Amino acid sequence: MKHYDYPKLIPYIIGSLSLLLLSRCNTEELTFDDIKLPNYTGDVVLALGTTTFTTSELIEDLDDEQLDVDTTQAGILVLVYRDTTIFSDANEIIAIDDVSNNGLIESPIEITNASSSEAGDFKFTQNLQFNYPISNGEELDSLLYALGSISITYESTFNVGMEFEMVIDDIIDRATGLPLVLSGAASANSGGSQTLSLANHKTIATQNAANENIFTGEFNGTLKITSGSSVSKTDQFRYRIDIADVEFETIYGYFGEKDFEIQSQTIEMDFFDELDGDIRFGSPEIRLIVDNSFGVPMGLSLSSIISSNTAGDQVSLTGSVTEAPQFINAPNINSVGNSVTSTIRINNDVSNLSELLNIGPNVINVSVEAQSNYSNTTSVNPPEDRNFVDANSSATTYMEIELPLDLQLTNLTRHIDYSLDDFDFDQADSIALRIKTINQLPLNGSIDLQFLDADSAVIYQIKNVSVLQSPEIPSGGKITAGSESIDHIRLSGEGLDALYNQPTLRLILNISSYDTANDSFVKIYADYKLEIFLGVEATLDIEL
């Protein structure tokens, strides 16, 4: 703020008067001793400050780190909250535990005290079937392993030795295309074990008549019969096959319908806490943009979105958008590694979203339940359209709460501070504050005046010193010219003392939007602005 030292103006005033006299008189005839100058009397205007607020600046001044300010193509300001959640728990869609299969190979022959002609190698083969059980009865097509092991633990009750190969036809080395083979040699009445890695292998599964997931193989055994040895029909080769510690690259099949939580978050909306007033949005929208790389379509339940404010009020989302799951599409089995994007729009046409926001929430809690293999009328996903989950599959949800400033405001307050530290009007006979406003915003209201001490305590105040008047809104909807007003506030007594002695002058704007009495909503454009010119008018009477 400028500092005016009015005693220093006196030489300039005297100089001006002297020039005037010299222009009229012969200087040799002048004597100055008896000249008496009149007092200088006049009005002086001192600018205390000019404040220009664009709408963007008014909004960006709000202390909310999560709030972004965007602009529509039409130039209307939009407040946007953005948040992201990632769901990647494939076990919620299909959970496969360690697998154990117990089996036995019965004696293919019976020999007592084998003769020399009966002695030798006796080879036999038996088909095998193993279960790949899953608790919820999903159908498996194939399982690609990144890590894991398969082991066989066996015990033979044969009184002769046995060599064997267990060829697991449906577990295949992906590099060679060859089946996995477990093998060993058991001496009479003995046992053993073997473990192989499943890395880079895959299991091909099918379903049997009982709709159980199975994989198959073949047992090739060789009995080592010696002269005088015996083989009984009751002899057995007992085994257990274990698949354990598995990490899958990809699982294919049909995974059924399950319910699980795909999104849970709390969005803090400090914007509403920053506003001292009530605000209603005419066309808010929440967008859920889901990038789904699971090969599983889903339906999202949106009935557990709840807003709450500091007063303890709560509003739950209702409407048609909550009455049925919202469809999320998925890539097909030929598109592993790709994602498909689906967008859900929540607005006033399908919900009570305005009610959710009209309570001035400081928090919105979002809990979204998903149903796997949900189908809607436009996209059917029967079991024939198979599923997959991949090690990198995820469903990423980008949540955007978009609040276009097509709104209604009531009782909003903002303040502007001006420093008075350099102010000096000791020789002023009278002082008045001059407030000029040029308002392009569709807002009506009043301005209060306060003087604050160094601790920001109010020492003196005057209510309603000026009026903010909204311009008329044209039929096109956008205001092009501002409404101007000028007010003078003459100070005396305590007010004048506060002006001289306090460091800060504050203007408080009390604002409501245009035509709230008729429940009107107004559009706030990014280039709208409010200009406030604050000055001091002083009348001086200085003795020269």
C-alpha positions as CSV (number, residue, x, y, z in Angstrom):
1,M,0.0,0.0,0.0
2,K,1.3,3.5,-0.8
3,H,2.3,5.9,2.0
4,Y,1.4,9.5,1.7
5,D,3.2,12.0,3.9
6,Y,1.1,15.1,3.5
7,P,3.4,17.6,5.1
8,K,5.9,16.9,2.3
9,L,3.2,18.1,-0.2
10,I,3.5,21.6,1.2
11,P,6.7,22.6,-0.7
12,Y,5.0,21.5,-4.0
13,I,1.9,23.6,-3.2
14,I,4.0,26.6,-2.3
15,G,6.1,26.2,-5.4
16,S,3.0,26.1,-7.5
17,L,1.6,29.3,-6.0
18,S,5.0,31.0,-6.4
19,L,5.1,30.3,-10.1
20,L,1.6,31.7,-10.4
21,L,2.6,34.9,-8.7
22,L,5.9,35.2,-10.7
23,S,4.0,34.9,-13.9
24,R,1.9,38.0,-13.1
25,C,4.4,40.4,-11.4
26,N,7.7,42.1,-11.8
27,T,10.0,40.2,-9.6
28,E,11.9,43.3,-8.6
29,E,8.8,44.8,-7.0
30,L,7.9,41.7,-4.9
31,T,8.6,41.3,-1.2
32,F,7.6,38.0,0.4
33,D,7.7,39.0,4.0
34,D,4.1,40.0,4.2
35,I,2.7,37.4,2.0
36,K,0.1,35.1,3.7
37,L,-0.9,32.0,1.8
38,P,-4.3,30.5,2.3
39,N,-4.7,27.0,3.7
40,Y,-4.7,24.2,1.2
41,T,-8.0,22.4,1.2
42,G,-8.9,19.5,-1.1
43,D,-10.0,16.0,-1.5
44,V,-7.5,13.2,-2.0
45,V,-8.2,9.6,-3.0
46,L,-5.8,6.9,-1.9
47,A,-6.1,3.4,-3.4
48,L,-5.8,0.7,-0.6
49,G,-5.9,-2.2,-3.1
50,T,-7.5,-3.8,-6.1
51,T,-8.6,-7.4,-6.0
52,T,-9.7,-9.3,-9.1
53,F,-11.0,-12.8,-8.7
54,T,-11.6,-15.1,-11.6
55,T,-13.9,-17.9,-10.8
56,S,-11.0,-20.3,-11.2
57,E,-9.0,-18.4,-8.6
58,L,-11.8,-18.4,-6.2
59,I,-12.1,-22.2,-6.4
60,E,-8.4,-22.9,-6.5
61,D,-8.0,-21.0,-3.3
62,L,-9.8,-23.8,-1.5
63,D,-7.5,-26.1,0.5
64,D,-8.3,-29.5,-0.9
65,E,-5.4,-31.6,-2.3
66,Q,-7.7,-34.1,-4.0
67,L,-9.7,-31.5,-5.9
68,D,-9.0,-30.8,-9.5
69,V,-10.5,-27.9,-11.4
70,D,-11.3,-28.6,-15.1
71,T,-13.3,-26.7,-17.7
72,T,-15.9,-28.1,-20.1
73,Q,-15.8,-27.3,-23.8
74,A,-18.4,-24.7,-23.2
75,G,-16.1,-23.0,-20.6
76,I,-18.0,-24.0,-17.5
77,L,-15.9,-24.8,-14.5
78,V,-15.9,-28.4,-13.2
79,L,-14.7,-29.7,-9.9
80,V,-13.4,-33.2,-10.1
81,Y,-12.4,-35.7,-7.4
82,R,-10.3,-38.6,-8.8
83,D,-9.3,-41.9,-7.1
84,T,-8.0,-45.2,-8.3
85,T,-8.4,-48.7,-6.8
86,I,-6.9,-52.0,-8.2
87,F,-8.4,-55.4,-7.6
88,S,-6.0,-58.3,-8.4
89,D,-7.0,-61.1,-6.1
90,A,-7.5,-64.0,-8.5
91,N,-8.3,-66.3,-5.6
92,E,-11.6,-64.4,-5.2
93,I,-12.5,-65.5,-8.8
94,I,-11.1,-69.0,-8.7
95,A,-9.2,-70.6,-5.8
96,I,-7.2,-73.8,-6.4
97,D,-5.6,-75.5,-3.4
98,D,-2.9,-78.1,-3.3
99,V,-4.1,-81.4,-4.9
100,S,-3.7,-84.9,-3.6
101,N,-4.7,-88.1,-5.4
102,N,-4.5,-91.5,-3.7
103,G,-4.5,-94.6,-5.9
104,L,-3.4,-98.2,-6.1
105,I,-2.3,-100.6,-8.8
106,E,-3.5,-104.1,-8.3
107,S,-1.6,-107.2,-9.2
108,P,-2.1,-108.2,-12.8
109,I,-1.1,-111.9,-12.2
110,E,-0.9,-114.5,-9.6
111,I,2.2,-116.8,-9.5
112,T,3.2,-119.2,-6.8
113,N,6.8,-120.4,-6.7
114,A,7.6,-119.2,-10.2
115,S,9.2,-121.8,-12.5
116,S,12.2,-120.9,-14.6
117,S,9.8,-120.4,-17.6
118,E,7.7,-118.0,-15.5
119,A,10.7,-116.1,-14.3
120,G,11.6,-112.8,-16.1
121,D,10.1,-109.3,-16.6
122,F,6.3,-109.1,-16.6
123,K,5.1,-105.8,-18.1
124,F,1.6,-104.4,-17.6
125,T,-0.3,-101.2,-18.2
126,Q,-3.2,-99.5,-16.4
127,N,-5.0,-96.3,-17.2
128,L,-5.1,-93.6,-14.6
129,Q,-7.5,-90.8,-13.7
130,F,-6.8,-88.1,-11.3
131,N,-9.1,-85.4,-9.8
132,Y,-8.4,-81.7,-9.7
133,P,-11.0,-80.8,-7.1
134,I,-12.2,-77.2,-6.7
135,S,-14.5,-76.4,-3.8
136,N,-17.1,-74.4,-5.9
137,G,-17.3,-76.8,-8.8
138,E,-15.7,-74.6,-11.4
139,E,-14.8,-76.2,-14.7
140,L,-11.1,-76.3,-15.6
141,D,-9.8,-76.4,-19.1
142,S,-6.1,-75.9,-18.7
143,L,-3.7,-74.6,-16.0
144,L,-0.3,-73.1,-16.9
145,Y,2.2,-73.3,-14.1
146,A,4.9,-70.8,-13.3
147,L,6.0,-72.6,-10.2
148,G,5.1,-75.7,-8.2
149,S,5.9,-79.4,-7.9
150,I,4.4,-82.8,-8.5
151,S,5.5,-85.7,-6.4
152,I,4.7,-89.3,-6.0
153,T,5.0,-91.3,-2.8
154,Y,4.6,-95.0,-3.2
155,E,4.7,-98.3,-1.3
156,S,4.8,-101.8,-2.9
157,T,3.5,-105.0,-1.2
158,F,4.7,-107.1,-4.0
159,N,7.1,-109.8,-3.0
160,V,9.1,-109.1,-6.1
161,G,10.8,-105.9,-7.3
162,M,9.0,-103.5,-9.6
163,E,10.1,-100.8,-12.0
164,F,7.5,-98.3,-13.1
165,E,6.8,-95.2,-15.2
166,M,3.7,-93.1,-14.4
167,V,3.1,-91.1,-17.6
168,I,0.8,-88.1,-16.8
169,D,-0.6,-87.6,-20.3
170,D,-2.4,-84.4,-19.4
171,I,0.5,-82.7,-17.7
172,I,2.7,-81.4,-20.6
173,D,6.0,-79.7,-20.9
174,R,5.2,-76.5,-22.8
175,A,8.6,-76.4,-24.4
176,T,8.7,-79.9,-25.8
177,G,5.1,-81.0,-25.8
178,L,6.0,-84.2,-24.0
179,P,4.0,-85.6,-21.1
180,L,5.4,-85.5,-17.6
181,V,6.8,-88.9,-16.4
182,L,7.2,-90.0,-12.8
183,S,9.3,-93.1,-12.4
184,G,11.0,-95.3,-9.9
185,A,12.1,-98.8,-8.8
186,A,10.8,-100.5,-5.8
187,S,12.4,-103.6,-4.3
188,A,10.1,-106.3,-2.8
189,N,7.9,-104.8,0.0
190,S,9.4,-101.4,-0.1
191,G,8.6,-97.8,-1.1
192,G,10.0,-94.5,-2.2
193,S,9.2,-91.1,-3.7
194,Q,10.1,-88.7,-6.5
195,T,9.4,-85.0,-7.0
196,L,9.5,-83.0,-10.2
197,S,9.1,-79.3,-11.0
198,L,5.9,-78.1,-12.7
199,A,7.5,-74.9,-13.9
200,N,6.7,-74.3,-17.6
201,H,4.2,-77.2,-17.7
202,K,0.5,-77.2,-18.1
203,T,-2.4,-79.5,-17.1
204,I,-5.2,-80.2,-19.6
205,A,-8.3,-80.9,-17.6
206,T,-11.7,-82.3,-18.7
207,Q,-14.9,-83.1,-16.9
208,N,-16.2,-86.5,-16.2
209,A,-19.8,-87.7,-16.0
210,A,-20.1,-86.3,-12.4
211,N,-18.8,-82.9,-13.7
212,E,-15.6,-83.4,-11.8
213,N,-12.3,-81.9,-13.2
214,I,-10.0,-84.7,-14.1
215,F,-6.6,-85.3,-15.8
216,T,-5.4,-88.7,-17.0
217,G,-2.3,-90.8,-17.4
218,E,-1.0,-94.3,-17.7
219,F,0.9,-96.6,-15.4
220,N,3.5,-98.8,-17.0
221,G,4.9,-101.4,-14.6
222,T,7.5,-104.2,-14.8
223,L,7.5,-107.0,-12.2
224,K,10.9,-108.5,-11.7
225,I,9.9,-112.2,-11.2
226,T,12.7,-114.6,-10.2
227,S,12.6,-118.4,-9.9
228,G,10.7,-119.5,-6.8
229,S,9.2,-116.1,-6.2
230,S,5.5,-115.6,-5.8
231,V,3.0,-112.8,-6.9
232,S,-0.4,-112.8,-5.2
233,K,-3.6,-111.3,-6.5
234,T,-3.8,-109.3,-3.3
235,D,-0.4,-107.6,-3.9
236,Q,-0.7,-103.8,-4.4
237,F,1.3,-100.8,-5.5
238,R,-0.1,-97.9,-3.5
239,Y,0.7,-94.3,-4.3
240,R,-0.2,-90.7,-3.6
241,I,0.3,-87.9,-6.2
242,D,0.7,-84.4,-4.7
243,I,0.6,-81.1,-6.6
244,A,1.8,-78.4,-4.3
245,D,3.2,-74.9,-3.9
246,V,1.8,-73.9,-7.2
247,E,1.8,-70.4,-8.8
248,F,-0.2,-70.2,-12.0
249,E,0.6,-68.1,-15.0
250,T,-2.9,-68.6,-16.5
251,I,-5.9,-70.7,-15.7
252,Y,-8.6,-71.3,-18.3
253,G,-12.1,-72.7,-17.7
254,Y,-15.5,-71.5,-16.6
255,F,-15.4,-70.2,-13.1
256,G,-19.1,-69.9,-12.1
257,E,-20.8,-67.0,-10.3
258,K,-19.3,-65.7,-7.1
259,D,-19.7,-62.5,-5.1
260,F,-16.7,-60.6,-3.9
261,E,-15.6,-57.0,-3.0
262,I,-13.9,-55.3,-5.9
263,Q,-13.7,-51.8,-4.6
264,S,-13.5,-50.3,-1.1
265,Q,-12.4,-46.7,-0.5
266,T,-13.1,-43.6,1.4
267,I,-13.0,-40.3,-0.5
268,E,-12.4,-37.3,1.6
269,M,-14.0,-34.1,0.2
270,D,-12.5,-31.2,2.1
271,F,-14.0,-28.9,-0.4
272,F,-17.3,-28.9,1.4
273,D,-15.6,-28.2,4.8
274,E,-13.9,-25.1,3.2
275,L,-17.3,-23.6,2.2
276,D,-19.1,-21.5,4.8
277,G,-22.5,-22.0,3.1
278,D,-24.7,-24.4,1.3
279,I,-24.2,-25.6,-2.2
280,R,-26.3,-27.7,-4.5
281,F,-25.2,-29.1,-7.8
282,G,-27.6,-29.3,-10.7
283,S,-25.8,-32.0,-12.8
284,P,-23.3,-33.9,-10.8
285,E,-22.0,-37.3,-12.1
286,I,-19.9,-40.1,-10.8
287,R,-18.1,-42.2,-13.3
288,L,-16.6,-45.6,-12.7
289,I,-14.2,-46.5,-15.4
290,V,-13.1,-50.1,-15.1
291,D,-10.2,-51.6,-17.0
292,N,-10.7,-55.3,-16.7
293,S,-8.0,-57.7,-17.7
294,F,-9.6,-60.7,-16.0
295,G,-11.2,-63.0,-18.6
296,V,-14.4,-62.8,-16.5
297,P,-17.3,-60.4,-17.1
298,M,-18.7,-59.0,-13.9
299,G,-21.8,-57.2,-12.5
300,L,-21.1,-54.4,-10.0
301,S,-23.5,-53.7,-7.1
302,L,-23.6,-50.0,-6.3
303,S,-26.0,-50.0,-3.3
304,S,-23.3,-49.4,-0.7
305,I,-22.2,-45.9,-1.7
306,I,-22.8,-43.6,1.3
307,S,-22.1,-39.9,1.9
308,S,-21.8,-38.4,5.4
309,N,-21.0,-34.9,6.7
310,T,-19.5,-33.5,9.9
311,A,-23.0,-33.2,11.4
312,G,-23.5,-36.9,11.3
313,D,-26.0,-36.9,8.4
314,Q,-25.8,-39.8,5.9
315,V,-27.4,-40.5,2.5
316,S,-27.2,-43.8,0.6
317,L,-27.2,-44.0,-3.1
318,T,-30.5,-45.2,-4.5
319,G,-32.2,-45.4,-7.8
320,S,-32.3,-47.6,-10.9
321,V,-28.5,-47.8,-11.0
322,T,-28.5,-49.7,-7.7
323,E,-31.4,-52.0,-8.5
324,A,-29.5,-54.3,-10.8
325,P,-25.7,-55.1,-11.2
326,Q,-23.9,-52.9,-13.7
327,F,-22.2,-54.9,-16.4
328,I,-18.4,-54.9,-16.8
329,N,-17.1,-56.5,-19.9
330,A,-14.1,-58.8,-20.2
331,P,-11.5,-59.9,-22.8
332,N,-12.0,-63.3,-24.4
333,I,-9.6,-66.2,-24.0
334,N,-7.7,-65.2,-27.1
335,S,-6.8,-61.8,-25.5
336,V,-4.8,-62.8,-22.4
337,G,-2.8,-59.7,-21.3
338,N,-5.3,-57.2,-22.7
339,S,-8.0,-55.3,-20.9
340,V,-11.5,-54.2,-21.8
341,T,-12.8,-50.8,-20.5
342,S,-16.4,-50.3,-19.3
343,T,-17.9,-47.1,-18.0
344,I,-20.7,-46.7,-15.5
345,R,-22.3,-43.3,-15.2
346,I,-24.2,-42.4,-12.0
347,N,-26.2,-39.2,-12.4
348,N,-29.6,-37.7,-11.5
349,D,-31.3,-39.7,-14.2
350,V,-30.5,-43.0,-12.6
351,S,-30.0,-42.1,-9.0
352,N,-30.4,-39.7,-6.1
353,L,-26.9,-38.4,-6.6
354,S,-27.8,-34.7,-5.9
355,E,-29.2,-35.7,-2.6
356,L,-26.0,-37.6,-1.8
357,L,-24.0,-34.3,-2.4
358,N,-26.5,-31.8,-1.1
359,I,-25.7,-32.6,2.6
360,G,-22.2,-31.1,2.0
361,P,-20.4,-34.4,2.6
362,N,-16.8,-34.4,3.9
363,V,-16.6,-38.2,3.2
364,I,-18.0,-40.6,0.6
365,N,-17.6,-44.3,1.5
366,V,-17.6,-46.5,-1.6
367,S,-18.0,-50.3,-1.3
368,V,-18.6,-52.1,-4.5
369,E,-19.5,-55.8,-4.7
370,A,-18.9,-57.8,-7.9
371,Q,-20.6,-60.9,-9.2
372,S,-18.4,-62.9,-11.6
373,N,-19.9,-64.1,-14.9
374,Y,-22.8,-61.7,-14.7
375,S,-24.6,-61.3,-17.9
376,N,-27.0,-58.6,-19.0
377,T,-29.5,-58.4,-21.9
378,T,-27.0,-57.1,-24.3
379,S,-24.0,-59.3,-23.5
380,V,-24.6,-62.9,-22.5
381,N,-21.8,-65.0,-21.2
382,P,-22.8,-68.7,-20.9
383,P,-20.4,-71.4,-19.8
384,E,-19.5,-72.0,-23.4
385,D,-17.8,-68.6,-23.4
386,R,-14.8,-69.6,-21.3
387,N,-13.0,-67.6,-18.6
388,F,-9.4,-67.0,-17.8
389,V,-7.3,-65.5,-15.0
390,D,-3.7,-64.5,-15.6
391,A,-0.9,-63.8,-13.1
392,N,-1.1,-60.2,-14.1
393,S,-4.9,-59.9,-14.3
394,S,-6.5,-57.0,-12.5
395,A,-9.6,-54.8,-12.5
396,T,-8.5,-51.2,-12.2
397,T,-11.3,-48.8,-11.2
398,Y,-10.9,-45.1,-11.9
399,M,-13.5,-43.2,-9.9
400,E,-14.3,-39.6,-11.0
401,I,-16.7,-37.5,-9.0
402,E,-17.5,-34.6,-11.4
403,L,-19.3,-31.5,-10.2
404,P,-20.0,-29.0,-13.0
405,L,-20.5,-25.5,-11.5
406,D,-24.2,-25.5,-12.6
407,L,-25.2,-24.8,-9.1
408,Q,-27.2,-23.0,-6.4
409,L,-25.4,-21.2,-3.6
410,T,-26.8,-19.9,-0.4
411,N,-25.0,-18.1,2.5
412,L,-21.5,-18.5,1.2
413,T,-18.9,-16.3,2.8
414,R,-15.4,-15.4,1.6
415,H,-13.1,-12.7,2.9
416,I,-10.3,-10.4,1.5
417,D,-7.7,-8.8,3.7
418,Y,-5.9,-5.5,3.1
419,S,-2.9,-4.3,5.0
420,L,-3.0,-0.9,6.7
421,D,0.6,-0.9,8.1
422,D,1.7,2.1,6.0
423,F,-1.4,4.1,6.4
424,D,-1.0,7.8,7.6
425,F,-3.8,10.4,7.4
426,D,-3.1,12.4,10.5
427,Q,-3.9,15.7,8.8
428,A,-7.1,14.6,7.2
429,D,-10.2,16.4,8.4
430,S,-12.6,13.6,7.3
431,I,-12.2,10.1,5.8
432,A,-14.5,7.8,3.9
433,L,-13.8,4.3,2.5
434,R,-14.8,3.9,-1.1
435,I,-15.7,0.4,-2.4
436,K,-16.3,-0.2,-6.1
437,T,-17.3,-3.6,-7.4
438,I,-17.6,-4.9,-10.9
439,N,-19.4,-8.2,-10.7
440,Q,-19.7,-10.6,-13.6
441,L,-20.7,-13.6,-11.5
442,P,-24.3,-14.6,-11.2
443,L,-24.2,-13.9,-7.5
444,N,-26.0,-11.5,-5.2
445,G,-24.9,-10.5,-1.7
446,S,-23.5,-8.0,0.7
447,I,-20.1,-6.9,2.0
448,D,-19.2,-6.4,5.7
449,L,-16.3,-4.4,6.9
450,Q,-13.9,-5.4,9.8
451,F,-10.8,-4.0,11.3
452,L,-8.5,-6.7,12.8
453,D,-5.6,-6.4,15.3
454,A,-2.3,-8.2,15.0
455,D,-3.9,-11.4,16.4
456,S,-6.7,-11.2,13.8
457,A,-9.3,-10.3,16.4
458,V,-12.1,-8.1,15.3
459,I,-11.8,-4.6,16.8
460,Y,-14.5,-2.8,14.9
461,Q,-17.0,-3.8,12.2
462,I,-19.8,-2.5,10.1
463,K,-22.3,-4.7,8.4
464,N,-23.7,-4.4,4.9
465,V,-21.4,-1.6,3.8
466,S,-21.9,-2.6,0.1
467,V,-24.2,-4.6,-2.1
468,L,-23.1,-7.2,-4.7
469,Q,-25.6,-7.2,-7.5
470,S,-25.8,-10.1,-10.1
471,P,-26.0,-9.0,-13.7
472,E,-29.1,-10.2,-15.5
473,I,-28.5,-13.6,-17.1
474,P,-29.1,-13.3,-20.9
475,S,-31.1,-15.9,-22.8
476,G,-27.9,-17.4,-24.1
477,G,-26.9,-18.2,-20.6
478,K,-23.6,-16.5,-20.4
479,I,-23.0,-13.1,-18.8
480,T,-20.8,-10.8,-20.9
481,A,-20.8,-7.5,-18.9
482,G,-20.4,-7.0,-15.1
483,S,-22.7,-5.2,-12.8
484,E,-21.0,-2.1,-11.2
485,S,-21.7,-0.5,-7.9
486,I,-19.9,2.2,-5.8
487,D,-20.4,2.7,-2.0
488,H,-18.9,5.3,0.4
489,I,-18.5,4.5,4.1
490,R,-17.7,7.6,6.2
491,L,-15.6,6.7,9.3
492,S,-15.6,8.5,12.6
493,G,-15.0,7.7,16.2
494,E,-14.1,4.1,16.7
495,G,-14.0,3.4,13.0
496,L,-11.5,6.2,12.4
497,D,-9.4,5.1,15.3
498,A,-9.4,1.5,14.0
499,L,-8.3,2.7,10.6
500,Y,-5.4,4.6,12.1
501,N,-4.2,2.0,14.6
502,Q,-5.1,-1.5,13.3
503,P,-2.9,-3.5,10.8
504,T,-5.7,-5.2,8.7
505,L,-8.9,-4.2,7.0
506,R,-11.1,-7.2,6.0
507,L,-14.0,-7.3,3.6
508,I,-16.4,-10.2,4.1
509,L,-18.5,-11.2,1.1
510,N,-21.8,-12.8,1.9
511,I,-23.0,-14.5,-1.3
512,S,-26.0,-16.4,-2.7
513,S,-26.5,-17.3,-6.3
514,Y,-28.9,-15.5,-8.6
515,D,-32.7,-16.1,-8.2
516,T,-32.5,-18.7,-5.4
517,A,-36.0,-17.7,-4.4
518,N,-37.2,-19.5,-7.5
519,D,-34.9,-22.5,-7.0
520,S,-32.8,-21.4,-10.0
521,F,-29.4,-22.9,-10.8
522,V,-26.7,-20.8,-12.4
523,K,-23.7,-21.8,-14.6
524,I,-20.3,-20.5,-13.5
525,Y,-17.9,-19.9,-16.4
526,A,-14.2,-20.1,-16.0
527,D,-13.6,-16.5,-17.3
528,Y,-16.2,-14.8,-15.0
529,K,-14.5,-12.4,-12.6
530,L,-15.3,-10.2,-9.6
531,E,-13.3,-6.9,-9.3
532,I,-13.2,-5.0,-6.0
533,F,-11.5,-1.6,-5.8
534,L,-11.0,-0.3,-2.2
535,G,-9.8,3.2,-1.6
536,V,-9.9,6.0,1.0
537,E,-11.3,9.5,0.3
538,A,-9.8,12.1,2.6
539,T,-10.5,15.9,2.9
540,L,-7.3,17.8,3.7
541,D,-7.0,21.3,5.3
542,I,-3.3,22.0,5.5
543,E,-1.9,25.4,6.7
544,L,0.7,26.6,4.2
